[in-house]
Amino acid sequence: MSDIDFVVLWVDSLDPTWQASFAQYKGEANDCTSTTHPSRFRDMGIFNYWFRCVENYAPWVRKIHLVTCGQIPSWLDTRHEKLNIVYHSDFIPEEYLPTFNSNAIELNLHRIKDLSEKFVLFNDDMFITSPLDEGFYFENNYPNDFLIIKKNLPNSIDDIVMSSSDFLNLSVINSYFNKKKVVRENKNKYYSLCYGRRIIKNFLNRKERLFEGFYSRHLPQPFLKSTFEELWEHEDTLLKNTSCEKFRAPLCVTQYLFRYWQLVNGKFNPKNPKDRGVYFNLLSENISDAVTALSNGTAQTCFNDTEKLQDFYGVTAVLKNAFEQELSQKSGFEL
């Protein structure tokens, strides 16, 4: 029996109760409009295919923890033996609620009752798109990942929330870890040949005293629950400060901090990032490429909604039709 859980976050932004609560607290958001833009919350209408993908491509999963603020999809069979419906109030301390901040939700995931030590975190736009075994995510009880140095500089003023948050993440990492010592103790993971050409980035950065950033892919992320517990022991105040924010805000940590902590601790197995999957910021111009990932053997795909997606309903209709062609049969998770 598998000991790996999936955790997936979902919200129905068309729910009148959610909309009323959102309107009540929207004034507390920072000046960066991307934190309250509809693209951060709107449902693309394809979440049922997420469950079909899991049932077809990763049937070995021990349990699926569906995290919501109190909503349940109308088509979902909540009696499924592998499904655990988790409301925010079930695991997030009351003083942080209600929250519209995905960071606050993710920082507290370790509090979910019966969550396995090994779990994979999904957003509702991240799909398994090809058959995978348990070894795709974990080997020898460690997550599969990659430690590739990348300077995470902001591309524009719109990146201020994300870039400042990652600056804080890295500040925490550099406060606890000596880069030279980490590299020396994990040379086989830091200079793994499986990284391909990207290994050059690590060689070029070898003389820098501090970690300046890590290459990431916006795809499902394997975690150890103990990583969350360890960081909460070390940085309780910092994590609480982020959890208090109703919306994403500058200079607040993110779940990437937990990933970085695993990397610098050497608690991962090096893998080539190219094999982990593909990511699309959905647009009318790339939707045909995006749907190709459903049938070309791509392991995982993220279909990301952004402020730049003008034809939201047209693009998501194409995506939904493509899913239906690939996975037309209902899963056991659907009524």
C-alpha angles and dihedrals in degrees: 000000000000121000095199122106131196121221117196128182121214138169134182104218091185092066108113093217091053091046092053092050091046091052091049094056102029091098089067092064119108122251094269102101093201089076091066100028113128090242089071092061113018120115116233093206095242102097093110087064089058088066092044089054092051093048093048101037106026107023090151094075112127098215140348116220109201108199117203138152090245103302127117123195109251092231096051121110101218091189093073109126094228096048125096116183108210120191119201088245090058094068112004114086112254095241090067096053139144096032134178091179114108089197092059090049094048096046090061100045093110088071093067109119114249093006110159121240087242116053141152120224118218133181113214090255094058115092138184101231103179136035110283133181126215091264090068089073105026138023126177088359093299127109118253109240144126134252106209120154118235130164104234100211119170115255096203145350087274089067094060096107095048097040095048091047092052090048087058092046090054092045089058092048093049091048092060105030135057106219096210091050092047092051093046092052094045105035092137090057098037094049099031113158089218088078089073115198092352090074086079089071090061093049092049091050097045095105096050112109097216138042104258099185145315130242110246138184120212093234138110108308126212115220142179112230089217089064089063092047092049094051092047088055091053102036107025095144095047093049092046090052091056092044090056093060111098090205134024110284140181119274095021122125123246137204087269086078089068091050092049090049090055091048098051090044089057090238096140143073114241115243135169108263090216089068095053097074144266136285130211131190092209118240136154087252096058105031092102090055090046096054090049087068088068093068110022099078098264108160099217134001133195116204099195123197115213141172088262094065101101100169095050097159095042094049095044090048089057090048093048092050090051091051091050091053091052100037110021097150118088118245125233087257092068129081 
